[in-house]
């Protein structure tokens, strides 16, 4: 049983009371408290214990692995501390937002979060400004919860958690591969056959630490289902193609690595696009103004982790890819 209790120490803290009865005692205390307070992960509760914010009948509870003892527990949730990234007033294309999560159509050129070389102008900076006080805190920090990433130069749909509960729920969906994700790629040539599945473990390249590569041992198992939706140029030997890729797993650079392994890298990919496209395709790329890999996260569907509603979001090709496809269609 849990209840919200008035706070007696920190005026801004939120305090929960949990009563564990004899029938519930015996297991790990962090597990018992997490069952009573599903909006907080066990890791979060363990951190609160380490900070001295959990007590039983007035006595501190500091070891999450200790056995749960019957009694009245007090769990103090401090107010979120300020996030290190600073809010920035950057326009966002919001496809959906509620108190739990927000879905964004990310433009190319925007990094997901601050990192060396991209300390500002990121999606996290923009969300800190956009969401403001509606961020209840992920792990006790007032920040948006990034549960999946797309590359800086890849455009399209991303979902971000605004609360701990939504963060946990979305993370579980992605871990279970229970997410519908479709990407559109414009490729050099076309993968063969026109429909198939690419499987292969992906790990950091031993030759270039900035790249990922298919490996025979180690790495993380990766699965991409693809369909060639359209080819451009001679039918017998296409110069380019539009390929729909459905992710079963989500590894770093997965689609880019997998398509390159089929001899059909994303057009404009500076990392995996070995070999030059044909002259007509190069001219189309220049005319379209494409200065990145031609990869777009077009569809994202999932069961809302809080409401249970099935939701699906779609994003049309951004201007550079749409123009490129139009020009390729004339080949």
C-alpha positions as CSV (number, residue, x, y, z in Angstrom):
1,X,0.0,0.0,0.0
2,X,1.3,3.4,-0.8
3,X,0.2,6.9,0.0
4,X,1.4,10.5,-0.5
5,X,2.5,12.0,2.8
6,X,3.1,15.6,3.9
7,X,6.8,16.3,3.9
8,X,8.5,17.4,7.1
9,X,12.1,18.1,6.0
10,X,12.3,19.5,2.4
11,X,9.4,21.7,1.4
12,X,9.9,20.9,-2.2
13,X,10.4,17.1,-1.9
14,X,7.6,14.6,-2.5
15,X,7.2,11.9,0.0
16,X,5.5,8.5,-0.4
17,X,4.5,6.2,2.4
18,X,4.6,2.5,1.8
19,X,3.3,-0.1,4.2
20,X,4.8,-3.6,3.8
21,X,2.8,-6.3,5.6
22,X,4.1,-9.6,6.8
23,X,2.8,-11.5,3.7
24,X,4.9,-9.2,1.5
25,X,8.1,-9.4,3.6
26,X,11.1,-11.6,3.0
27,X,12.2,-10.6,-0.5
28,X,14.6,-7.8,-1.4
29,X,13.5,-4.4,0.0
30,X,14.3,-2.6,-3.3
31,X,12.1,-5.0,-5.2
32,X,9.2,-4.7,-2.7
33,X,9.3,-0.9,-2.8
34,X,9.5,-0.9,-6.6
35,X,6.4,-3.1,-6.7
36,X,4.6,-0.6,-4.5
37,X,6.0,2.4,-6.4
38,X,6.1,1.3,-10.1
39,X,6.8,4.9,-11.2
40,X,10.4,4.5,-9.8
41,X,12.9,1.9,-11.0
42,X,14.8,-0.3,-8.5
43,X,18.0,1.6,-9.5
44,X,16.4,4.9,-8.6
45,X,15.2,3.5,-5.3
46,X,18.7,2.1,-4.5
47,X,20.1,5.6,-5.2
48,X,17.6,7.2,-2.9
49,X,18.6,4.7,-0.2
50,X,22.2,5.6,-0.7
51,X,21.3,9.2,-0.2
52,X,19.5,8.4,3.1
53,X,16.0,9.2,1.7
54,X,14.4,5.9,2.6
55,X,13.5,4.8,6.1
56,X,11.4,2.2,7.9
57,X,9.6,3.2,11.1
58,X,12.0,6.1,11.4
59,X,15.2,4.0,10.9
60,X,17.3,4.5,7.7
61,X,17.2,1.8,5.0
62,X,20.4,1.9,3.0
63,X,20.8,-1.6,1.5
64,X,18.5,-2.4,-1.3
65,X,19.5,-6.1,-1.3
66,X,18.5,-6.5,2.4
67,X,15.3,-8.4,3.1
68,X,12.1,-6.5,3.2
69,X,10.8,-6.3,6.8
70,X,7.2,-5.5,7.6
71,X,6.6,-1.9,8.6
72,X,5.9,1.6,7.4
73,X,8.4,2.9,4.9
74,X,9.0,6.5,4.0
75,X,10.5,7.3,0.5
76,X,11.5,10.9,-0.1
77,X,11.8,12.1,-3.7
78,X,13.8,15.2,-3.9
79,X,13.0,17.9,-6.5
80,X,14.8,17.3,-9.8
81,X,18.2,19.0,-10.0
82,X,18.9,21.2,-13.0
83,X,20.2,19.4,-16.0
84,X,23.7,20.2,-17.2
85,X,22.6,21.0,-20.8
86,X,21.1,24.5,-21.1
87,X,17.6,25.2,-22.5
88,X,17.7,26.7,-26.0
89,X,14.9,28.3,-27.9
90,X,15.1,26.1,-31.0
91,X,11.9,25.5,-33.1
92,X,10.7,21.9,-33.0
93,X,8.3,20.0,-35.2
94,X,6.1,18.4,-32.5
95,X,4.0,15.5,-33.8
96,X,2.5,14.6,-30.4
97,X,2.8,15.6,-26.8
98,X,1.1,14.7,-23.6
99,X,2.2,14.8,-19.9
100,X,4.2,11.6,-20.4
101,X,6.1,11.8,-23.7
102,X,6.7,13.9,-26.7
103,X,7.2,12.8,-30.4
104,X,9.4,15.0,-32.6
105,X,10.1,15.1,-36.3
106,X,13.9,15.8,-36.0
107,X,15.5,17.7,-38.8
108,X,18.9,16.6,-40.3
109,X,21.9,18.2,-38.7
110,X,20.5,18.2,-35.2
111,X,22.3,15.9,-32.7
112,X,20.2,14.0,-30.2
113,X,22.1,15.2,-27.1
114,X,25.2,17.2,-26.2
115,X,28.5,15.5,-27.1
116,X,32.0,16.6,-28.0
117,X,31.6,18.7,-31.1
118,X,27.9,19.2,-30.5
119,X,27.7,20.8,-27.1
120,X,24.7,23.0,-28.1
121,X,21.8,23.1,-30.6
122,X,20.8,19.5,-29.8
123,X,17.4,18.0,-29.4
124,X,17.9,17.8,-25.6
125,X,18.7,21.6,-25.5
126,X,15.6,22.3,-27.5
127,X,13.4,20.0,-25.3
128,X,14.6,21.5,-22.1
129,X,13.3,24.9,-23.3
130,X,10.1,23.5,-24.9
131,X,9.0,21.2,-22.1
132,X,10.1,23.4,-19.2
133,X,8.4,22.5,-15.9
134,X,6.5,19.6,-17.6
135,X,9.7,17.5,-17.2
136,X,9.1,15.6,-13.9
137,X,12.7,14.3,-13.9
138,X,14.4,11.2,-15.3
139,X,16.4,9.6,-12.5
140,X,15.9,12.6,-10.4
141,X,17.2,15.1,-13.0
142,X,15.0,17.5,-14.9
143,X,15.9,16.3,-18.3
144,X,14.2,14.6,-21.3
145,X,14.5,10.8,-21.3
146,X,16.3,9.7,-24.5
147,X,15.2,6.0,-25.1
148,X,16.5,5.7,-28.7
149,X,18.7,7.7,-31.0
150,X,19.0,8.5,-34.7
151,X,22.2,9.8,-36.2
152,X,22.8,13.6,-36.3
153,X,22.4,13.7,-40.1
154,X,19.5,11.3,-40.2
155,X,16.0,13.0,-40.1
156,X,12.7,11.8,-38.8
157,X,10.5,10.6,-36.0
158,X,11.8,10.2,-32.4
159,X,10.0,9.7,-29.1
160,X,11.3,11.1,-25.9
161,X,10.1,10.5,-22.3
162,X,9.1,13.3,-20.0
163,X,8.7,11.2,-16.8
164,X,10.5,8.3,-15.1
165,X,7.5,6.0,-15.7
166,X,7.3,6.7,-19.4
167,X,11.1,6.3,-19.7
168,X,10.9,2.9,-18.1
169,X,8.0,1.9,-20.2
170,X,9.5,3.0,-23.5
171,X,12.8,1.5,-22.6
172,X,11.1,-1.8,-22.1
173,X,9.4,-1.6,-25.5
174,X,12.6,-0.9,-27.3
175,X,14.4,-3.7,-25.4
176,X,11.7,-6.1,-26.4
177,X,11.8,-4.9,-30.0
178,X,8.1,-4.1,-29.6
179,X,8.3,-1.0,-31.7
180,X,7.3,-0.4,-35.3
181,X,10.2,1.5,-37.0
182,X,10.4,2.1,-40.7
183,X,13.2,4.1,-42.4
184,X,13.4,5.3,-46.0
185,X,16.8,5.2,-47.6
186,X,17.9,6.4,-51.1
187,X,20.7,4.1,-52.1
188,X,23.5,3.8,-54.6
189,X,22.3,1.0,-56.8
190,X,19.8,-1.4,-55.3
191,X,20.1,-4.3,-52.8
192,X,19.4,-7.7,-54.3
193,X,17.0,-9.5,-54.0
194,X,14.4,-6.7,-53.9
195,X,13.1,-7.9,-50.6
196,X,15.0,-9.6,-47.8
197,X,16.4,-9.6,-44.3
198,X,20.0,-8.6,-43.4
199,X,21.4,-10.2,-40.3
200,X,24.8,-9.6,-38.9
201,X,26.5,-8.6,-35.6
202,X,27.7,-5.1,-35.5
203,X,30.6,-3.7,-33.5
204,X,33.1,-0.9,-33.5
205,X,35.5,-1.2,-36.4
206,X,39.0,-2.2,-35.5
207,X,40.3,-0.3,-38.5
208,X,38.5,2.9,-37.8
209,X,37.0,3.6,-34.3
210,X,34.6,6.1,-35.8
211,X,32.9,3.5,-37.8
212,X,30.8,0.4,-37.1
213,X,31.3,-2.8,-39.0
214,X,29.9,-6.3,-39.4
215,X,31.8,-8.8,-37.3
216,X,31.9,-12.6,-37.2
217,X,32.5,-12.8,-33.5
218,X,31.4,-10.6,-30.7
219,X,29.3,-7.5,-31.4
220,X,25.6,-7.1,-31.1
221,X,23.1,-9.1,-33.1
222,X,21.3,-6.9,-35.6
223,X,18.4,-7.5,-38.0
224,X,17.1,-5.3,-40.7
225,X,14.2,-6.2,-43.0
226,X,14.2,-4.3,-46.3
227,X,12.0,-3.9,-49.4
228,X,13.1,-2.1,-52.6
229,X,10.1,0.2,-53.2
230,X,11.4,1.8,-56.4
231,X,14.5,1.8,-58.6
232,X,15.9,4.5,-60.8
233,X,17.7,4.2,-64.1
234,X,18.0,1.0,-66.1
235,X,15.9,-1.8,-64.7
236,X,18.6,-4.4,-65.3
237,X,21.2,-2.4,-63.4
238,X,19.6,0.4,-61.3
239,X,21.6,3.5,-60.6
240,X,19.7,4.2,-57.3
241,X,16.8,2.9,-55.3
242,X,14.3,3.9,-52.7
243,X,14.4,1.2,-49.9
244,X,12.1,0.8,-46.9
245,X,13.9,-0.6,-43.9
246,X,12.1,-2.1,-40.9
247,X,14.2,-2.4,-37.9
248,X,13.9,-5.5,-35.7
249,X,16.9,-4.3,-33.6
250,X,18.4,-0.9,-33.1
251,X,22.2,-0.8,-33.2
252,X,24.4,2.1,-33.9
253,X,24.5,2.9,-37.6
254,X,22.6,-0.4,-38.2
255,X,20.8,0.5,-41.5
256,X,23.8,2.3,-42.9
257,X,26.1,-0.7,-42.2
258,X,23.7,-3.3,-43.4
259,X,22.8,-1.6,-46.7
260,X,26.5,-1.0,-47.4
261,X,27.1,-4.7,-46.8
262,X,24.7,-5.4,-49.7
263,X,26.6,-3.0,-52.0
264,X,23.9,-0.4,-51.8
265,X,25.0,2.3,-49.3
266,X,22.9,5.3,-48.6
267,X,23.5,8.1,-51.1
268,X,25.6,10.9,-49.6
269,X,26.9,8.7,-46.7
270,X,30.4,10.0,-45.9
271,X,31.2,7.1,-43.7
272,X,29.8,4.0,-45.4
273,X,29.3,5.2,-49.0
274,X,32.4,3.6,-50.4
275,X,32.6,4.0,-54.2
276,X,31.1,6.9,-56.2
277,X,27.6,6.9,-57.6
278,X,27.2,7.3,-61.4
279,X,27.5,10.7,-62.9
280,X,23.7,11.3,-63.3
281,X,23.2,10.4,-59.6
282,X,26.0,12.7,-58.5
283,X,24.5,15.5,-60.4
284,X,21.1,14.8,-58.9
285,X,22.6,14.9,-55.4
286,X,24.3,18.2,-56.1
287,X,21.1,19.8,-57.5
288,X,19.0,18.5,-54.6
289,X,21.5,20.0,-52.2
290,X,21.8,16.7,-50.2
291,X,24.8,17.1,-47.9
292,X,24.2,14.0,-45.7
293,X,23.2,10.4,-45.8
294,X,19.9,10.0,-47.5
295,X,18.2,8.2,-44.6
296,X,14.9,9.2,-42.9
297,X,13.0,7.7,-40.0
298,X,9.6,7.7,-41.6
299,X,7.4,5.7,-39.2
300,X,7.3,5.1,-35.5
301,X,4.6,3.1,-33.9
302,X,4.2,1.8,-30.3
303,X,1.8,1.2,-27.4
304,X,1.8,4.2,-25.2
305,X,3.5,3.0,-22.0
306,X,1.1,4.9,-19.7
307,X,-2.3,5.1,-21.5
308,X,-2.0,1.7,-23.3
309,X,-3.2,3.4,-26.6
310,X,-1.6,2.2,-29.8
311,X,-0.1,5.2,-31.6
312,X,1.7,5.6,-34.9
313,X,3.4,8.6,-36.3
314,X,4.6,9.2,-39.9
315,X,6.9,11.8,-41.4
316,X,7.2,12.6,-45.1
317,X,10.6,12.9,-46.7
318,X,12.3,16.2,-45.9
319,X,13.0,18.6,-48.7
320,X,16.5,17.4,-49.7
321,X,15.5,13.8,-50.0
322,X,12.2,14.5,-51.6
323,X,13.9,16.7,-54.3
324,X,16.6,14.0,-54.8
325,X,13.9,11.3,-55.3
326,X,12.2,13.6,-57.8
327,X,15.4,14.1,-59.8
328,X,16.3,10.4,-59.7
329,X,12.8,9.6,-61.1
330,X,13.8,11.4,-64.3
331,X,16.8,9.2,-64.9
